[in-house]
Structures are given as structure tokens and as C-alpha cells.
């Protein structure tokens, strides 16, 4: 039986090791996951977040590190209201770390895991519209996430005053940079595959691109609306096969009241063929605006949703993690 695990963004829990960073005082550990650890720190200008991607010094990839620094320098140079504001990128004790603005809030995944029902269609549309706006800016500046999950989306606010329309996307560049070791339990790595697009699984002869982010966002959108992911399993091999071959369950089945236009938008986002998805995050944003305002044509009006089957599964971009999970499952 699939069980969604809770995660923390703005909750203090014991630190295993406190890193030393010049000019910063670590206050607490905000969030720890297989990909990175984030700390709340005090700086001369106020509270900030210091993030350390999980890297292996013995298998450093200079090209990945260069892409990582380049993307974050772009984010640092031109802030966007729905993207994590980067304050600095530096090397600390031989490892890259990112200094970013501190946001009072929780990750979308932690909020969803704590709820017994979806937050409602209006909040879901507001959330995805803001995320699409942030992705549109990032993609226009040649920045692709390729590791977008519900943990990558911070919902500002406290308690019942969550601003779903003000969400902030974080963790850009980390998926390309992160390396894992045998100390990470397989069960902790599995959620990384929940939102991977088929082309990231190496099955359709195409490299991942900005449309892979749209697929990931569509999976998260589905979860927001339906209260479940389109594909839920604790078995990695089954999860990969579902992404490749299985059509997602209809959103409008049973008593679920989802507008036809909204269902078509979500299914277009998670089409298994990248060419059949939205060509841009800005087009997605515009369609969400049209649905929200109930006015104007949308991209999906004359575009029937297709969910083709794809043969010959493989894996691109997560080979190390896949081998580790496979070995752990078989041991």
C-alpha cells in the first residue's frame, strides 16, 4: 500500500552535523532529504537559508558544477516573485552551497501529507498558475529544473493563512549536481521518481527539456486536485512502468467534480509524448488564467488529449539512484 511520507521545510529538528560557514551562524536544520540539507542561518543582513546539495568529492562533475553555478547566478541576477531568491553561491570546505532568502512557510508536499483532502480547485489553480509563471521565467532564461517535486514548492504563510497563489519554486540545479551513496535508504530515494517524465526514463529517444518540468508540474497538479498522485506504488519498477505505459485514472470519476477544461489541461501536461504537452509554461499559465476567469479560448480547446504507450523502458539522468534502489530491493 502506498503511503505518502511527510516532509518538513520550516520545522526544527536535531542537526547531525553543524557546518561552519564564514559570516553565517547556523541556527537550525530546516529540511533534510536525500538530495540536500537546508539550514536556517543568521547573517549580518538577517535570516537566510543555506543549502548543501549532496555531492561526492570522489566523483565530482565539473560540467555539472559549472551548469549549477551558471543557473543560480542567473537566478541571483534577476529575482522573480515565484522563484527562490538566490543571494550567493559559494564553495564551502570543497562543497558547493547556496545562500537564499528565507521564506516563512512549508513545502507543498508537507501540507498535502498532513491533509485528508485536497485544498480545493481554486487554491490548486492559483498554486499551479504561480508555479507556471515562475517556470516560464526560468525557461526563458535557459534554466530547467529537471527535479521538480512537491518538495520544491514552498507555500508561504502560517496555519490557515497559506498563500497558494504566492508559491515559490526552489532547488534549481540540484538534480543535476546531486550524487548519492549507499547510506541513503531506498525508500527515501523512491519519491524522486514520482514526477519524472518518460523522457527522463530514456524511452522515447529524446533528451529531457523544459517540457519535462511541465510534466512534473502536471503530476503535482493532479495530486492537488485528486488527492492522490496519478501513479502511486512503493515499487520502483511498477512506478516506472506506470509513467511509461499506464494512462492516469480519470480525474472526473465518481463524485469528483472537476471541470472538463481543467481535466484536459492536467492530462495535456502529463501526456507521455513531450510534443503533445504544452510547448511552454507561459501557454500553460495563460490557459489557467482563462479557466480561472472563465473567458477566452485555451490551448486545449481543439487539441484532444493523447496518452500513447511507449516501449523499451530505460533510464536517463538517475542511473546511480536507480541502481541503488534496484540493488536494495533485490537484496
Secondary structure, DSSP 4 states (H G I P E B T S, - for coil): ---PPP--SS--B--S----BTTBEEEEEEEE-SSEEEEEEEETTEEEEEEEE---GGG--HHHHHHHHHHHHHHHHS--TTB--EEEEEEETTEEEEEEE--SEEEHHHHHHH-SS---HHHHHHHHHHHHHHHHHHHHTT---S---GGGEEEESSTT--EEEEEEE--TTHHHH----TTS-HHHHHGGGTT--GGGGT-SS----HHHHHHHHHHHHHHHHHSS-SS--S-HHHHHHHHHHPPPPPTTSTT----HHHHHHHHHHT-SSGGGS-S-HHHHHHHHHHHHHT-S--TTTT---------S---SS-HHHHHHHHHHHH-
